[in-house]
Amino acid sequence: MKKILVPTDFSIQAQNALNVALQIAKRFNSEILLLHTIDLPLHLSSVGSSQLPEPLFFIELAKQHFEQFLEKIESNDISIKTIIESDYTASGIVEASKKHNADLIVMGSSGATGMKEIFIGSNTEKVVRSAEIPVLVIKNPVANFNIEHFVFASNFEPKFNDAFMRASLFAEKFHAKIHLLYVNTPHQFMTTHEIEEKIEKFKRLNATQDYQVHIYNDERVETGIMNFATSIDADMICMSTYGRKGLAHFFNGSISEDLVNHTIRPVLTIRA
């Protein structure tokens, strides 16, 4: 992992995300790409515009914000490159991740409302849905980003093999215990034998040394993931997205407010 993209609006939530990104960068020996997007009106975004001083004003203002923002950060000699792009926020983040060959996006979120917005049409949800690289969402300040228990929640279809392999490489860098989680619900009930057989096939294709398999019964997949993560005091939840359908494909619908409002853990999404 060479480059970590951290979008910022210079808020405390963005600072929380950057603090985590710096800890990851130290472990992976990565460079931080700190991105601020300026959502200018179309007639002002062109370099050839007759009203060029206005976009220049916003660029200079962003540079000042960068200086003030970075004064609050202990970089510990991690390389931080600041980037200013003129684009819509979500699409600008995705395009910047491609343009600068980023390997991971780390984004912040504000409280319960912020987490709700992440999965219901906000910029973060759009990034999660569209990004071709993993996206890590940070909700709360994390002084010591040390992952001991890493939950990979899935239905263990073969199409998620690659996502799991990338997730396991991330977890192993932290020497974390990987918990493979299948949530069994009344709506899509399977017998224990059927689930075990499905996971066993998945395991044979995805050998990793340190993991445990869990079958958790709950009324809904999203509440089951949350309840299980709470029961083991998980440090991170990882979920696969699939194409442009994003998390909705995995959960057969939108994420419920129960999951949204009670999620206090970092969430890593990896596109299958």
N, C-alpha and C positions, 0 to 999 in steps of 0.2 A: 504494500500500500504506500504509494509514493506521494500522492496529493490528496488532501482533505479539503473540500469546499465548505465554507461556513458562511451562509448568507446572513447579513446583519442589517437591522434597522436601528442599531445602536441602543436597543432596549436592554433591560436587565435580563430578559429571556434570551436575547442573542448573546449576552455576556456569559450566561450559564452554558450555552451551547459551545461557545469558544473555549471556555475553561475545560470542558470535557474533551473537545477536539485536541487541545494542547496535550492532555494526558495520553490520548490515543497516539498522537504524533510522536511523543517521546518513546512510546513502546514500539512503534513501527518505524521510527526514524523517518517520519513523513514531513512534507512541507504543508503549511497552512495557506489556503487561498481564501482571504477574507473579502467577501463580495457584497457590494451595495448596489442595488438597482434603482435607477431614477426613472419613475414612470412619468415621462414627459408627454404632454399632448403631441399628437402626430405632427402637427405643423411646426413644433419646436424641436423635434428630435433630429431633424435633418441637419447635417453639418453645414449645408449651403443655405440655411434659412437666413432671411434678412433680420431675424430677431435673435441672432446668435448670443448676445450678451445674457439673455435669460437662462438658457441652458448652462452657460459658463458659470453663472451665479450658483446654480444648484450643484455643479461639480466642485466648485471651490468650497461651498458649504459642507459637502460630503467629506472633503479632505480635512476640514477642521474637525468634523465629528470623528473621523478616523483617529486623529491625533489624540483627542480627549478620551476616546474609547480605549485605545491601546495603552494609555497611561495607567489604566486600572488593571491591566493584565500582566501577570508574571509569565513571560514567554520561556524562561529557562533555556535561552539560546536556540529555541525552535525557530526556523525560518518562517516569517509571516509576510506574505505578499498581498497588498491591498489592490482590489480591482473595483472599478466603477463602470457600470454598464447602463446604457439607456434602453430600457425594455420594460414590458409588463413583468411584474415580480415573478410569478410562477414560471412563465415561459423563459424569462431571462435567466433564472437559476438553472433550469434544465439545459438551456443552450450553453451557458457558461461552463457547466460540468463537462459538456462535450468539447467545447472550444479549448479548454485548458487541461483536458485529459485527466479529470479528477477520478479518484477511485472510491470516494465515499462523500456523501453530503451529511452534514450535522446541522440540525435546525432546532431552534428553541420553541417553546410553547408556553402560554400564560394560563396557569391554573386550570380549573375544571372547564370554564368557558373556552379557554384556548384549546384544550384537548378536544372538546366537542367540535370546534371549528376545524381542527385538523382533519377530521374524517368526514365532515359534512360540507364539502364545497369550498374550503378555504385554500389559500395559496399552498399551505403545507400538504393538504390532501392532493392537490393537483400535482405537486412535485412527486409525492409518493406514487401516484398513478402513472406519471409520465417518465420518470427518471429511469434510465437503463442501468444505473449503478445503485448500490445499497443506500438507503436513507435512514439515518439515526435521529429520532426525535427525543429531545430532552425537555422534561417538564419542570423539574425542580433543580435547585443548586446541588451539585455533586462535588463535594470537596475531594473525595478520594474515589476515583472511578476504577474500582477493582471488582471484576466480575468473578464470583465464585459459583453461582448457580444461574445457568443460561437455559431458558426454556425455548425450545423450537416447537411451536404449535403447528400442526399440519393434519391434512387428511391422508398424507403419505401416498399420494398418487405418483407414478414414475416421473411425471413432468416436473416435480419439485426436487429431483435429485441434485441438479446443479446448484440450486438455491441452498440446499442443505450443506453441500460440500463447502460453499463459500461461508456459510454461517459457522460451520465447524472450525474452519481455519481461523476465523475471528475469535471464536471461543477459546481455542487451543492457545492462542497467543497470550491469553490471560490465565491459562491453566485452569479453566473453568470446567465444572461438571456440567455435561450436556444432558438436559432432560427432554426426551422425545415425548410429546404430549398429544394424545388423541382424545378429544372431548366427544363423548357419546351422548346423544340427545334423543328424546322420545320421537321427535319429528323425523330423524334419520337414524333410527336405532339399528345397531348391529350387535351380534352376539360377541362375547369376549373372544371366542375362538376365531371368528371372522376377522376381528380387529388385529388379534395377535398374528394371524397368518399374513395379513396385509403389511403389518409393520416388519415382520420377519423378512419378507421379500425386499422391502425398502432397505433394511439393514444390510442385507447381503450385497446390495449395490453400493452402499455407502459406509464402508468400514471406518469406524473411528474408535479410539481406544477407551475413552472415558465417558460413558453415557448410561442413562437409565431410561427405561420405557414406562410410561404411565398411561393408564386408561382412566379417564375421569368422567363421571356421570353428572350431568347437569341439564337444566331445562333448555339452555341456549349455549351455543359455542362460545360466544363472547364472554358470558358470565362464568362459564367453566374455566376459560383461560385465566380470567382474573382471580377466581377463587383458588385455583390450583397455584398460581404464582404467589398468592398471599400465603397459602399453606406451607410453602417451602421457603418463603421469604426470598423469592427470586430477585436477582440483580438486573436481569434484562429479559424481555420477551421478544422473540423473533418470529415474524410471520412472512410467508411468501405472498407476493402479488403475482398476478398473471395477466400479461398484456396490458391493455389500456383499461381493463375493467378494474384494475387495482384491488384493494382489499375487499370490495363488494363480491368479487368472484369467490374468494375464500369463504366468506361468511354468508353467502347467498342472501345478501341484503346489506343495509347500512349497519354500522356499528351502533349498538344501543347506548343510551345515555348512562346506563349502569356501568358499562366498561369505560366510557369516556370520562365520567365524573369521578371514578375511583382509581383510574390509572395513575399511579405515582412513580412507576418504573420507566426507565428508558425503553423505547420500542424501536427495534431494528426491522426494517422491511427490505426484502430482497426480491427483485423481479425474477420470476422463473424463466 
